[in-house]
């Protein structure tokens, strides 16, 4: 039963990822990424990490993807060139990715970690639920927790500063008289 | 399911994201492919956390999610700034910093 769910979720994740890369319209890329994130949440549930799965669905597939949808709607469809500016770019990218996949898989599977070929140890019933993760976050990892909240604040302020700055010298026609540079 | 299945799946997803970053030209799709790679890393972290039987790896995955959210916010802010300056949204055209 677990294997069936794993393969369904894995196929969903891979198809979603390929959809992100292959879709011409960025809006479809965002939708494919949402499907990919839901499949990943199912995989996290299979790995008995309920809180990470919930955060994945609520924060990632909910909030972050809404931000993407807004920006795609604001910027519109970017017209990508169908041809490669560098000849053979796609061929070389595919080759490199294939070798990267083989290399990562070989490096991990030949690493001699014996627990890799097991299901993992038996864990207590509350493994990975919000209570356990909350205890870890607020006791053992309090400083990284606060540091990440500070990072979020800085990123929010930085995004406002970046996106809100008035463009200068972009319209050569009719500059406002006496405008300071 | 063996943990190694999850790890190989994570490597495959990471590779697909890397193909996207190498092939696509729109900065928005490149950010999306970056999300793919970060999520593949998250899957590996959670799988290793399950392998060890220790929930600390899941905390690491949550921190990765926070960093990914920050990266998205700043990246989308940059894209909006590029768009408002009426510059082309194409990483092959935006080459002024290349020297």
Interface residues (C-beta under 8 A of the other chain):
Chain A: X2 X3 X6 X10 X13 X14 X17 X18 X20 X21 X26 X29 X30 X33 X36 X37 X40 X43 X44 X46 X47 X48 X49 X51 X52 X55 X56 X59 X60 X63 X64 X67 X68 X71 X72 X74 X75 X78 X80 X81 X85 X89 X90 X93 X94 X96 X97 X98 X100 X101 X104 X105 X108 X109 X113 X115 X116 X117 X118 X119 X120 X121 X122 X123 X127 X128 X132 X133 X136 X137 X140 X141 X144 X148 X151 X152 X154 X155 X156 X158 X159 X160 X161 X162 X163 X165 X167 X170
Chain B: X1 X2 X3 X4 X5 X6 X7 X8 X9 X11 X12 X13 X14 X15 X16 X17 X18 X19 X20 X22 X23 X24 X25 X26 X28 X29 X32 X33 X35 X36 X39 X42 X43 X46 X47 X49 X50 X51 X52 X53 X55 X56 X58 X59 X61 X62 X63 X65 X66 X67 X68 X69 X70 X71 X72 X73 X74 X76 X77 X78 X79 X80 X81 X83 X84 X85 X86 X89 X90 X92
